[in-house]
Amino acid sequence: MNIIDDLMERAPASELGIVAIDPEGARRDWHYGEMIATSAGLSGAFAARGVKRGDVVMTLVGNRIEWVLSLLACWRMGAVALPCNTQLRRKDLELRVAAANPALCVGEERLLGELPGGVPTMTMAEVAEVLDEDRPQETPASVADLDAEDPALIVFTSGTTGDPRGIVHAYRYLFGQRIQAENWFGSRPGDLAWCTTATGWSKSARNVFLAPWLTGAAAVIQDGRFDPAERLNLAEALGVNVLCQAPTEYRMLARRTALRPLPALRRMVSAGEPLDPETIAAFLEATGLEPSDGYGQTETGQVTANLIGEPVRRGSMGKPLPGVEVRIVDGELQLRRRSSPTFFSRYLDGERFEGEWWQTGDLVDEDEDGFLFFAGRGDDIISSSGYRIGPTEVEAALLSHPAVADAAAVAAPDPERGSVVRAIVVLRDREPSEELAAELREHCKEQTAPYKAPRVVEFVDELPKTTSGKVKRAQLRAELA
């Protein structure tokens, strides 16, 4: 099996595959025939630089066509792709280089300066030479005949509680995305789908272009910073049919722009952390569409979703994808390993999970209809006066207040209650004050059970987050240790 033969070659060469938008807003369309040819040429350049089947190729490239072509070149020749977030700095990259020992790093010139010495590099200028048909080219690497268990992709965990850990996904992971693509992502033949995630996330490789291609759609990539107003304008101008964003992006759009219907837009999806019901309601009122939340982990791929054809259950991570088996043990969500085609192969250090049930470490609640609701990480749960409080419930209540732009909830030690809820809040357009803190406490009591209301409210300019945008609750807790 190989993604070149078994996916790309089966589409007409003239079929649109990628719409690339550069920082100046210029559009460049890439069709399957051109992407197959240029990624083949790039595989030849990789081979000429010593890359062999099974070797790791790191990328330090943003949402540019060179990133897509680099991954395709790897999978053509059987190399293992290691896409890295462009915000990583030297210490982050040193950890990844030490763990993965890449044979090559393809990167933007401005980013390669953070790379530790000893790693061969290929710059964007050198990639451009390979893409130039008027220049002599290396012989393309042969299309490798790959086994479903051959390594294809390395993604590092977010490192919420420690150093990031490399996850190896086998080749079956790429084609296994069809389940979530058809049942959650929701693109169709002829559609244009835009997954806005930055490169380096586990969601990027699977949803930026794989999910659209597996369903016959084309994908949008934009090389540029997130601007709420521009995001809506560009989605409308391009005629985007499916929009996949992080919860933070949905919240910023709801709070910083005037939402409006987009004529071509048919489906919105969200994953990464729970999307608060307030934001979902804002989109429904303004656009007629509700973002459909989903859940997965770096190790597992997508596990649950608000499925196509079912009403969105606000605040819920949905139900298991078809064929995926889960159970709840002592409040923790567990996944039957063999039921998921996207379950990881091994950790980069060689450790494998051979058990039957994967313990996600995530605590969930289930309603009478089988919808699951994320309650928090096992070590994020706040125990106060005998109550177990999920931080996301508190955060959702805080985010429903018009003065709050971002929020996190963690446990603060208390001599009588064991712990109390500590809220750390980023404001929109209000100045911090004791009066506002009291107002937020009362607001939370109105939005959820009073025992969940924060007894401590603090104001900060920004929250500490991982490179994938998740709040570092462990760091916030450690500040009080």
C-alpha positions as CSV (number, residue, x, y, z in Angstrom):
1,M,0.0,0.0,0.0
2,N,1.1,3.6,-0.6
3,I,-0.8,6.8,-0.5
4,I,0.5,7.8,-3.9
5,D,-0.9,4.8,-5.7
6,D,-3.9,4.1,-3.5
7,L,-5.2,7.6,-3.1
8,M,-3.6,10.2,-5.3
9,E,-3.2,8.3,-8.5
10,R,-6.8,7.2,-8.4
11,A,-8.0,10.8,-8.8
12,P,-7.9,12.5,-12.2
13,A,-4.6,14.4,-12.6
14,S,-6.6,17.6,-13.2
15,E,-8.6,17.4,-10.0
16,L,-8.0,20.2,-7.5
17,G,-6.2,19.0,-4.3
18,I,-4.8,22.1,-2.6
19,V,-5.7,25.8,-2.6
20,A,-2.6,27.5,-1.1
21,I,-2.9,31.1,0.2
22,D,0.4,33.0,0.7
23,P,1.0,35.7,3.3
24,E,0.0,38.4,0.8
25,G,-3.3,36.7,0.1
26,A,-2.4,35.4,-3.4
27,R,-4.0,32.1,-4.4
28,R,-2.2,29.2,-6.0
29,D,-4.2,26.0,-7.0
30,W,-2.4,22.6,-6.9
31,H,-3.9,19.7,-8.8
32,Y,-3.2,16.0,-8.1
33,G,-1.0,15.5,-11.2
34,E,1.3,18.4,-10.3
35,M,1.5,17.3,-6.6
36,I,2.4,13.8,-7.6
37,A,5.1,15.0,-9.9
38,T,6.6,17.6,-7.6
39,S,6.6,15.4,-4.6
40,A,8.3,12.7,-6.6
41,G,11.0,15.1,-7.6
42,L,11.4,16.1,-3.9
43,S,11.7,12.4,-3.0
44,G,14.6,12.2,-5.4
45,A,16.3,15.2,-3.7
46,F,15.7,13.5,-0.3
47,A,17.4,10.3,-1.5
48,A,20.3,12.3,-2.9
49,R,20.8,13.7,0.6
50,G,21.0,10.2,2.0
51,V,17.4,9.7,3.1
52,K,16.4,6.0,3.0
53,R,13.3,4.0,3.7
54,G,12.6,4.2,7.4
55,D,14.6,7.3,8.0
56,V,13.0,10.3,9.8
57,V,12.5,13.6,7.9
58,M,11.7,16.6,10.1
59,T,9.9,19.6,8.8
60,L,10.0,23.2,10.2
61,V,7.5,24.6,7.7
62,G,4.2,26.5,8.1
63,N,1.0,26.0,6.2
64,R,2.8,26.1,2.8
65,I,2.7,23.7,-0.1
66,E,6.3,22.7,0.7
67,W,5.0,21.1,3.9
68,V,2.4,19.0,2.1
69,L,4.9,18.0,-0.6
70,S,7.5,17.0,2.0
71,L,5.1,14.7,3.7
72,L,4.1,13.2,0.4
73,A,7.7,12.7,-0.6
74,C,8.3,10.9,2.7
75,W,5.4,8.6,2.3
76,R,6.2,7.9,-1.4
77,M,9.7,6.5,-0.5
78,G,8.8,5.0,2.9
79,A,10.5,7.6,5.1
80,V,8.9,8.7,8.3
81,A,7.6,12.3,8.5
82,L,8.2,14.4,11.7
83,P,6.3,17.7,11.2
84,C,7.2,20.2,13.9
85,N,5.3,23.3,15.1
86,T,7.0,26.4,13.8
87,Q,6.8,28.0,17.2
88,L,9.2,25.5,18.7
89,R,12.5,26.8,20.0
90,R,16.0,25.3,20.4
91,K,15.2,23.4,23.6
92,D,12.1,21.9,22.0
93,L,14.0,21.0,18.9
94,E,16.9,19.5,20.8
95,L,14.6,17.1,22.5
96,R,13.0,16.0,19.2
97,V,16.3,15.6,17.4
98,A,17.7,13.6,20.3
99,A,14.7,11.3,20.3
100,A,14.1,10.9,16.5
101,N,17.6,11.3,15.0
102,P,16.3,12.8,11.8
103,A,18.3,12.2,8.6
104,L,17.1,15.6,7.2
105,C,15.2,18.7,8.2
106,V,13.2,20.6,5.6
107,G,12.7,24.1,6.9
108,E,12.1,27.8,6.4
109,E,15.3,29.7,6.6
110,R,14.0,31.9,9.4
111,L,13.3,28.8,11.5
112,L,16.4,26.7,10.9
113,G,18.5,28.9,13.1
114,E,16.8,27.2,16.1
115,L,17.8,23.8,14.9
116,P,20.7,22.2,16.9
117,G,23.9,21.4,14.9
118,G,24.5,18.1,13.1
119,V,21.2,17.8,11.3
120,P,21.4,18.1,7.5
121,T,19.0,20.7,6.2
122,M,17.0,21.6,3.1
123,T,15.9,25.2,2.8
124,M,12.8,26.6,1.0
125,A,15.2,28.0,-1.6
126,E,16.5,24.5,-2.2
127,V,13.0,23.1,-2.4
128,A,12.1,25.8,-4.9
129,E,15.0,24.6,-7.1
130,V,13.6,21.1,-7.0
131,L,10.2,22.4,-8.0
132,D,11.7,24.3,-10.9
133,E,11.1,22.2,-14.0
134,D,13.8,24.0,-16.0
135,R,16.6,22.8,-13.6
136,P,18.2,19.4,-13.7
137,Q,16.5,17.0,-11.2
138,E,17.4,13.9,-9.3
139,T,15.7,10.7,-10.2
140,P,12.6,10.3,-8.1
141,A,12.5,7.6,-5.5
142,S,10.4,4.5,-6.3
143,V,7.0,4.3,-4.8
144,A,7.5,2.0,-1.8
145,D,5.3,-1.0,-1.2
146,L,4.5,-0.4,2.4
147,D,2.9,-2.6,5.0
148,A,0.1,-1.3,7.2
149,E,2.4,-1.4,10.2
150,D,5.3,0.4,8.7
151,P,6.0,3.7,10.4
152,A,4.7,6.8,8.6
153,L,4.4,9.7,11.1
154,I,5.8,10.9,14.3
155,V,3.9,13.4,16.5
156,F,4.9,14.6,19.9
157,T,2.5,14.9,22.8
158,S,1.8,18.3,24.1
159,G,3.9,17.8,27.3
160,T,1.3,19.0,29.7
161,T,2.9,17.3,32.7
162,G,6.4,16.6,31.5
163,D,8.7,16.5,28.5
164,P,6.9,15.8,25.2
165,R,7.0,12.2,24.1
166,G,7.2,11.0,20.5
167,I,4.3,8.9,19.2
168,V,4.9,6.7,16.1
169,H,1.9,6.1,13.9
170,A,1.9,3.3,11.3
171,Y,0.8,3.7,7.7
172,R,-2.7,2.4,8.6
173,Y,-3.2,5.6,10.5
174,L,-3.3,7.6,7.3
175,F,-6.0,5.5,5.7
176,G,-7.7,5.0,9.0
177,Q,-8.7,8.6,8.9
178,R,-11.5,7.7,6.6
179,I,-13.8,6.9,9.6
180,Q,-13.6,10.3,11.2
181,A,-13.5,12.0,7.8
182,E,-16.8,10.5,6.7
183,N,-18.6,10.5,10.0
184,W,-17.4,13.8,11.7
185,F,-15.3,16.0,9.4
186,G,-17.9,15.8,6.8
187,S,-16.4,17.0,3.5
188,R,-17.8,15.6,0.3
189,P,-16.6,15.2,-3.3
190,G,-16.2,18.6,-4.9
191,D,-16.1,20.4,-1.5
192,L,-13.4,22.8,-0.3
193,A,-12.4,22.1,3.3
194,W,-10.2,24.3,5.5
195,C,-8.6,22.9,8.7
196,T,-6.8,25.8,10.1
197,T,-4.5,24.0,12.6
198,A,-0.8,24.8,12.6
199,T,1.7,22.1,11.3
200,G,3.0,19.9,14.1
201,W,-0.3,19.1,15.7
202,S,-1.6,15.6,15.5
203,K,-4.7,17.1,13.9
204,S,-2.7,18.8,11.1
205,A,-1.5,15.8,9.0
206,R,-4.8,14.0,9.4
207,N,-7.2,16.8,8.7
208,V,-5.5,19.6,6.8
209,F,-5.4,17.5,3.7
210,L,-5.9,13.7,4.4
211,A,-9.5,14.0,5.5
212,P,-10.5,16.1,2.6
213,W,-8.7,13.9,0.0
214,L,-10.2,10.7,1.5
215,T,-13.7,12.1,0.9
216,G,-13.0,13.6,-2.6
217,A,-12.7,17.2,-1.4
218,A,-9.9,19.8,-1.9
219,A,-8.1,21.4,1.0
220,V,-7.2,25.0,1.9
221,I,-3.8,26.0,3.5
222,Q,-3.0,29.5,4.5
223,D,0.5,30.8,5.3
224,G,-0.3,33.6,7.7
225,R,-1.3,34.6,11.3
226,F,-4.8,34.2,12.6
227,D,-6.9,37.3,12.2
228,P,-10.6,36.8,13.1
229,A,-12.1,39.2,10.6
230,E,-9.8,37.9,7.8
231,R,-10.7,34.3,8.6
232,L,-14.4,34.9,7.9
233,N,-13.7,37.0,4.8
234,L,-11.3,34.5,3.3
235,A,-13.6,31.5,4.1
236,E,-16.4,33.4,2.3
237,A,-14.3,34.5,-0.7
238,L,-13.0,31.0,-1.2
239,G,-16.4,29.3,-0.8
240,V,-15.3,27.0,2.0
241,N,-17.8,24.2,2.7
242,V,-16.2,22.7,5.8
243,L,-14.3,24.6,8.4
244,C,-12.3,22.9,11.1
245,Q,-10.9,25.1,13.8
246,A,-9.5,25.0,17.4
247,P,-11.9,26.0,20.2
248,T,-9.9,29.1,20.8
249,E,-10.4,30.3,17.3
250,Y,-14.1,29.8,17.5
251,R,-14.2,31.7,20.7
252,M,-12.2,34.6,19.3
253,L,-14.4,34.7,16.2
254,A,-17.5,34.9,18.5
255,R,-16.0,37.6,20.6
256,R,-14.0,39.8,18.2
257,T,-16.0,39.7,15.0
258,A,-19.6,40.2,13.8
259,L,-20.6,36.6,12.9
260,R,-22.6,36.2,9.8
261,P,-23.9,33.4,7.5
262,L,-21.3,32.2,4.9
263,P,-23.3,31.0,1.9
264,A,-21.1,28.0,1.0
265,L,-20.4,26.9,4.5
266,R,-22.2,23.6,5.4
267,R,-20.3,22.2,8.4
268,M,-18.1,23.4,11.2
269,V,-16.1,21.0,13.4
270,S,-13.9,21.6,16.5
271,A,-11.4,19.5,18.5
272,G,-8.5,19.9,20.9
273,E,-10.4,20.8,24.1
274,P,-14.1,21.2,24.9
275,L,-16.0,24.0,23.1
276,D,-18.1,25.9,25.6
277,P,-21.9,25.9,24.9
278,E,-21.9,29.7,24.9
279,T,-19.8,29.9,21.8
280,I,-21.8,27.1,20.1
281,A,-25.0,29.1,20.7
282,A,-23.4,32.3,19.3
283,F,-22.6,30.5,16.0
284,L,-26.0,28.9,15.8
285,E,-27.7,32.3,16.2
286,A,-25.5,34.1,13.7
287,T,-24.8,31.5,11.1
288,G,-27.4,28.8,11.5
289,L,-24.7,26.2,12.1
290,E,-23.3,24.7,15.3
291,P,-19.7,23.6,15.5
292,S,-19.5,19.8,16.1
293,D,-17.1,18.9,18.8
294,G,-14.9,15.8,18.7
295,Y,-12.3,14.1,20.9
296,G,-9.1,12.2,20.5
297,Q,-5.6,12.0,21.7
298,T,-2.2,12.0,20.1
299,E,-1.9,8.3,20.8
300,T,-5.4,7.3,19.6
301,G,-6.4,9.7,16.8
302,Q,-10.1,10.6,16.8
303,V,-12.3,8.6,19.2
304,T,-15.6,10.4,19.6
305,A,-17.6,13.1,17.8
306,N,-20.9,14.8,17.3
307,L,-21.7,12.7,14.3
308,I,-23.0,13.7,11.0
309,G,-26.8,13.4,10.9
310,E,-27.3,13.9,14.6
311,P,-28.1,17.1,16.4
312,V,-25.1,18.7,18.2
313,R,-25.2,18.1,21.9
314,R,-23.8,21.3,23.3
315,G,-20.8,20.9,25.5
316,S,-20.5,17.2,24.5
317,M,-17.5,15.5,22.8
318,G,-20.2,13.3,21.2
319,K,-20.4,9.5,20.8
320,P,-17.8,6.9,19.8
321,L,-17.0,6.8,16.0
322,P,-18.6,3.8,14.2
323,G,-16.7,0.6,15.2
324,V,-14.7,2.3,18.0
325,E,-15.3,0.7,21.4
326,V,-15.0,2.7,24.6
327,R,-15.9,2.2,28.2
328,I,-16.0,4.3,31.4
329,V,-14.2,2.9,34.5
330,D,-14.3,5.0,37.7
331,G,-15.1,8.0,35.5
332,E,-12.2,7.5,33.2
333,L,-12.7,7.0,29.4
334,Q,-11.0,3.9,28.1
335,L,-10.5,2.7,24.5
336,R,-10.3,-0.8,23.2
337,R,-7.1,-0.8,21.3
338,R,-7.9,-3.1,18.5
339,S,-11.2,-1.3,17.7
340,S,-9.3,1.8,16.5
341,P,-7.4,1.8,13.2
342,T,-5.6,5.0,14.2
343,F,-4.2,3.7,17.5
344,F,-0.5,4.4,17.7
345,S,2.1,1.8,17.0
346,R,4.6,2.7,19.7
347,Y,6.4,5.4,21.5
348,L,9.6,6.7,19.9
349,D,11.6,5.1,22.7
350,G,10.3,1.7,21.7
351,E,7.7,1.2,24.4
352,R,4.4,-0.3,23.1
353,F,1.0,-0.7,24.6
354,E,0.0,-4.3,24.3
355,G,-3.0,-4.3,26.6
356,E,-6.7,-4.5,25.6
357,W,-8.0,-1.2,27.1
358,W,-6.1,2.1,26.7
359,Q,-6.6,4.3,29.8
360,T,-6.9,7.8,28.4
361,G,-6.5,9.6,31.8
362,D,-9.5,11.7,30.8
363,L,-12.6,11.8,33.0
364,V,-16.0,11.9,31.3
365,D,-19.6,11.9,32.1
366,E,-22.3,10.2,30.0
367,D,-25.9,11.3,29.6
368,E,-28.9,9.1,29.1
369,D,-28.5,9.3,25.3
370,G,-24.9,8.1,25.3
371,F,-23.3,11.5,24.7
372,L,-20.0,11.9,26.5
373,F,-18.9,15.1,28.3
374,F,-15.3,15.9,29.1
375,A,-14.8,16.5,32.9
376,G,-11.1,17.0,32.8
377,R,-7.8,15.1,33.1
378,G,-7.6,12.8,36.1
379,D,-5.0,15.0,37.7
380,D,-7.0,18.2,36.8
381,I,-10.1,17.3,38.8
382,I,-10.6,19.7,41.7
383,S,-11.7,18.0,44.9
384,S,-13.4,20.5,47.3
385,S,-15.4,19.6,50.4
386,G,-16.0,16.2,48.9
387,Y,-17.2,17.5,45.5
388,R,-15.3,16.5,42.4
389,I,-15.2,19.5,40.0
390,G,-14.2,19.4,36.4
391,P,-12.2,22.5,35.4
392,T,-13.9,22.7,32.0
393,E,-17.3,23.3,33.6
394,V,-15.9,26.3,35.5
395,E,-14.1,27.6,32.5
396,A,-17.2,27.4,30.3
397,A,-19.1,29.4,32.9
398,L,-16.4,32.1,33.0
399,L,-16.2,32.3,29.2
400,S,-19.9,33.0,29.1
401,H,-19.2,36.3,30.8
402,P,-18.7,39.1,28.2
403,A,-15.6,40.5,30.0
404,V,-13.7,37.2,29.8
405,A,-11.5,36.4,26.8
406,D,-9.8,33.3,28.2
407,A,-9.9,31.4,31.5
408,A,-8.4,28.4,33.3
409,A,-9.5,26.7,36.5
410,V,-7.3,24.7,38.9
411,A,-7.2,23.6,42.5
412,A,-5.9,25.9,45.2
413,P,-5.0,24.5,48.6
414,D,-7.5,25.3,51.4
415,P,-7.1,24.2,55.0
416,E,-10.8,23.5,55.5
417,R,-12.0,22.3,52.1
418,G,-8.9,20.5,51.0
419,S,-9.0,22.6,47.8
420,V,-11.0,25.4,46.3
421,V,-11.5,26.5,42.7
422,R,-8.9,29.0,41.6
423,A,-9.8,30.9,38.4
424,I,-7.1,32.6,36.3
425,V,-8.8,35.0,33.9
426,V,-7.7,37.0,30.8
427,L,-10.0,40.0,30.3
428,R,-11.3,41.5,27.1
429,D,-12.0,45.2,27.7
430,R,-12.4,45.6,31.5
431,E,-9.8,46.5,34.1
432,P,-9.1,44.0,36.9
433,S,-10.7,44.8,40.2
434,E,-12.1,43.2,43.3
435,E,-15.6,44.2,42.1
436,L,-15.1,42.3,38.9
437,A,-13.8,39.3,40.7
438,A,-16.9,39.2,42.8
439,E,-19.1,39.7,39.7
440,L,-17.4,36.7,38.0
441,R,-18.0,34.5,41.1
442,E,-21.6,35.4,41.2
443,H,-21.9,34.9,37.4
444,C,-20.5,31.4,37.8
445,K,-23.0,30.6,40.5
446,E,-25.7,31.5,38.0
447,Q,-24.3,29.4,35.2
448,T,-23.5,26.2,37.1
449,A,-23.8,24.6,40.5
450,P,-22.7,27.1,43.2
451,Y,-20.1,24.8,44.7
452,K,-18.2,25.0,41.4
453,A,-17.9,28.8,41.5
454,P,-14.3,30.0,42.0
455,R,-13.4,31.2,45.5
456,V,-10.2,32.7,44.1
457,V,-10.1,34.9,41.0
458,E,-6.9,36.2,39.6
459,F,-6.3,38.3,36.5
460,V,-3.4,37.7,34.0
461,D,-2.4,39.0,30.6
462,E,-2.2,35.6,29.1
463,L,-2.4,31.9,30.1
464,P,0.5,29.5,29.8
465,K,-0.2,27.1,26.9
466,T,1.5,24.3,25.1
467,T,2.4,24.7,21.4
468,S,-0.9,23.0,20.5
469,G,-2.9,25.6,22.4
470,K,-3.8,23.7,25.5
471,V,-3.7,25.4,28.9
472,K,-0.8,24.2,31.1
473,R,-2.9,23.5,34.2
474,A,-0.1,21.6,35.8
475,Q,2.1,24.8,35.7
476,L,-0.7,26.9,37.2
477,R,-1.1,24.4,40.0
478,A,2.6,24.3,40.6
479,E,2.7,28.0,41.3
480,L,0.9,27.3,44.5
481,A,2.9,24.3,45.6
